């Protein structure tokens, strides 16, 4: 199975990054890099599909507290499981987003609420570039992907859109995929999850009748300005993406060469 000839009902935004072109005329190998949402809601019919993908390593970017309140991942076989939490429980934006998702009282977040959820999301994307656990997690995931023994490698967070989305950006940029193709893959989340977003919004407003859907919707989408915020932070802190890979994530030239050898055709 390659490309989009497979799908997971319980993770509708799951996809293979294979086939994307690089600037030097090569392509990402199919069936090697798989991005998904958390796998706890996979259906019984999804499991044979996952089995055929032959996943060797699963990278989970969630915090332990996120894992604890979610259904456990449904996996096939015995893939290597690596926990690389990209989360900061002390970061006020993370706790604000969690409060919205879980229906908690938002009175303590009046200032963030005035800035709006899009502002909160762009703050998180900037943190992806500079946060300690973000740099450790994303850098560690790139090193795992450079080891052929971990391929196919499947990586996910909770919704499979923000942390998973930025890790996809990092991996694809390191492989030489041009930015327009990377952006197009990032934004595919919205079309793949359109019906699911409406279900989630309805559930959130039932839990909290006073919650304005317009407040929550930006949390369930990906938007160009979120990605722009991370790219801008890369330029502000490191100047270039190459320097971010090297100095921010510890991706050496040797790791990048192994990554390209393992993942490009």
C-alpha positions in Angstrom: 0.0 0.0 0.0 1.3 3.4 -0.9 0.2 7.0 -1.2 -3.5 7.6 -0.4 -4.7 4.1 -1.3 -5.2 3.4 2.5 -7.1 5.3 5.2 -7.8 4.9 8.9 -11.4 5.6 9.8 -10.4 6.3 13.5 -7.6 8.7 12.4 -9.1 10.4 9.3 -6.1 12.7 8.8 -3.6 9.8 8.6 -1.4 9.9 5.6 1.8 8.8 4.0 4.4 11.5 3.2 5.7 9.4 0.4 5.7 10.8 -3.1 6.4 14.4 -2.2 9.1 15.8 -4.6 12.4 17.3 -3.5 14.2 20.3 -5.0 16.9 18.0 -6.6 14.3 15.9 -8.5 14.0 13.0 -6.0 10.9 11.9 -4.1 10.2 10.8 -0.5 9.9 7.0 -0.5 6.3 5.7 0.0 5.4 3.8 3.1 8.3 5.1 5.2 7.0 8.2 7.0 3.4 8.0 8.3 1.7 10.8 10.1 -1.5 10.3 12.1 -3.6 11.3 15.0 -3.4 9.3 18.2 -4.4 5.7 17.5 -6.8 5.0 20.4 -9.9 5.4 18.3 -9.0 3.1 15.5 -11.8 0.8 14.5 -11.5 -3.0 14.2 -11.5 -2.5 10.4 -8.5 -0.2 10.7 -6.3 -2.7 12.4 -5.6 -4.9 9.2 -4.8 -1.7 7.3 -2.3 -0.7 10.0 -0.9 -4.2 10.0 -0.2 -4.0 6.2 1.7 -0.8 6.7 4.2 -2.8 8.8 5.1 0.0 11.2 8.5 -0.6 12.9 8.5 2.4 15.2 5.7 4.6 16.7 6.7 8.1 18.0 4.2 9.6 20.5 4.6 13.3 21.0 1.9 13.6 23.7 2.6 14.4 27.4 2.0 11.6 29.9 -1.1 13.4 31.2 -2.5 13.5 27.7 -1.9 9.8 27.3 -3.5 9.0 30.6 -6.9 10.6 29.7 -7.0 9.2 26.1 -7.8 5.6 25.0 -4.6 3.6 24.6 -3.2 3.3 21.2 -4.4 0.3 19.2 -1.3 -1.2 17.5 -0.6 -4.3 15.4 2.4 -6.4 15.9 5.1 -5.2 18.3 6.5 -1.9 16.9 9.1 0.0 18.9 7.3 2.6 20.9 9.1 5.9 21.7 7.7 8.6 23.9 9.0 12.1 23.0 6.7 14.5 24.8 6.4 17.9 23.3 4.5 19.8 25.9 4.9 22.4 28.6 2.4 22.1 31.4 3.6 25.5 32.8 3.0 27.4 29.6 -0.2 29.5 30.0 -1.2 28.9 26.4 -1.1 25.1 26.8 -3.2 25.2 29.9 -5.7 27.6 28.2 -6.0 25.3 25.2 -6.5 22.3 27.5 -9.2 24.2 29.5 -11.1 25.0 26.3 -10.8 21.3 25.1 -11.9 19.9 28.5 -14.7 22.3 29.2 -13.0 23.8 32.3 -13.6 27.3 33.7 -12.0 29.9 31.5 -12.1 32.8 34.0 -8.4 32.6 34.8 -7.6 33.0 31.1 -9.4 36.4 30.4 -6.3 38.0 28.9 -5.6 35.1 26.6 -9.2 34.9 25.7 -9.1 38.6 24.6 -6.2 37.8 22.3 -8.2 35.0 20.9 -7.5 31.4 20.0 -5.6 32.2 16.8 -3.2 34.2 18.9 -2.8 31.3 21.3 -2.1 28.9 18.5 0.5 31.1 16.9 2.2 31.4 20.4 2.3 27.6 20.6 3.9 27.3 17.1 6.6 29.8 18.1 7.2 27.7 21.2 7.6 24.6 18.9 10.9 26.3 17.7 12.3 27.4 21.0 10.7 25.3 23.8 13.2 22.9 25.5 10.9 19.8 25.2 10.0 20.8 21.6 13.6 20.9 20.5 14.4 17.6 22.3 11.3 15.9 20.9 11.5 17.0 17.3 15.3 16.5 17.1 15.0 13.0 18.6 12.3 12.1 16.1 14.5 13.2 13.2 17.3 11.0 14.5 15.0 8.0 14.8 13.8 8.5 11.2 17.4 8.5 10.0 17.8 4.9 11.3 16.5 2.5 8.7 15.7 0.0 11.4 12.9 2.3 12.6 11.2 2.5 9.2 8.3 2.6 8.5 8.1 5.2 11.2 4.6 6.4 12.4 4.5 9.6 14.4 1.5 11.3 16.1 0.3 13.6 18.9 -3.3 13.9 19.9 -5.1 15.4 17.0 -2.3 14.8 14.5 -2.2 18.4 13.3 0.0 20.8 15.3 3.0 18.9 16.8 2.6 16.2 14.2 2.3 19.0 11.6 5.5 20.8 12.6 7.5 17.5 12.8 6.3 16.8 9.3 7.6 20.3 8.3 11.0 19.5 10.0 11.4 16.1 8.3 10.3 17.2 4.9 12.5 20.3 5.0 15.5 18.2 6.0 14.8 16.0 3.1 14.7 18.9 0.6 11.0 19.1 -0.1 10.1 22.6 -1.2 8.0 24.8 1.1 4.8 25.0 -1.2 4.5 21.1 -1.1 5.1 21.1 2.7 2.4 23.7 3.2 -0.1 21.8 1.0 0.4 18.7 3.1 0.0 20.7 6.3 -3.2 22.2 5.2 -4.7 18.9 4.1 -5.7 18.3 7.7 -8.7 20.6 7.2 -10.2 18.8 4.3 -9.6 15.4 5.8 -11.3 16.2 9.1 -14.1 18.5 8.0 -17.0 16.3 9.3 -15.1 15.3 12.4 -14.5 19.0 13.3 -18.2 19.7 13.3 -18.9 16.6 15.6 -16.2 17.8 18.0 -17.6 21.4 18.0 -21.1 20.1 18.7 -19.7 18.0 21.6 -17.8 20.9 23.1 -20.7 23.2 23.0 -23.0 20.6 24.6 -20.5 20.3 27.4 -20.2 24.1 27.7 -23.3 25.8 26.3 -21.7 29.2 26.9 -18.7 28.3 24.7 -18.8 30.3 21.4 -18.0 27.9 18.5 -16.0 30.7 17.0 -13.6 30.5 20.0 -13.1 26.8 19.6 -13.0 26.4 15.8 -9.4 27.8 15.4 -8.2 25.2 17.9 -9.5 22.4 15.7 -8.1 23.7 12.4 -4.7 24.3 10.9 -4.2 27.8 9.4 -1.4 29.3 7.3 -0.7 31.9 10.0 0.1 29.2 12.5 2.8 27.8 10.2 4.0 31.3 9.4 4.5 32.0 13.1 6.9 29.0 13.4 8.7 29.8 10.2 9.1 33.4 11.5 10.5 32.2 14.8 13.0 30.0 13.0 14.2 33.1 11.1 14.2 35.3 14.2 16.2 32.9 16.3 18.3 31.0 13.8 18.3 33.0 10.6 17.8 29.9 8.4 16.0 26.6 8.6 19.4 24.9 8.0 20.7 26.6 11.2 17.6 25.6 13.1 18.1 22.0 12.1 21.7 22.0 13.1 21.8 24.3 16.2 18.2 24.1 17.4 17.5 20.4 16.9 21.0 18.9 16.8 20.5 17.4 13.4 24.1 17.0 12.2 25.2 16.7 8.5 25.8 13.0 9.1 22.2 12.5 10.5 20.8 14.4 7.6 22.8 12.3 5.1 21.4 9.1 6.7 17.9 10.6 6.7 18.1 11.3 2.9 19.6 7.9 2.2 16.8 6.1 4.1 13.9 8.2 2.9 14.5 9.4 -0.6 14.2 7.4 -3.8 
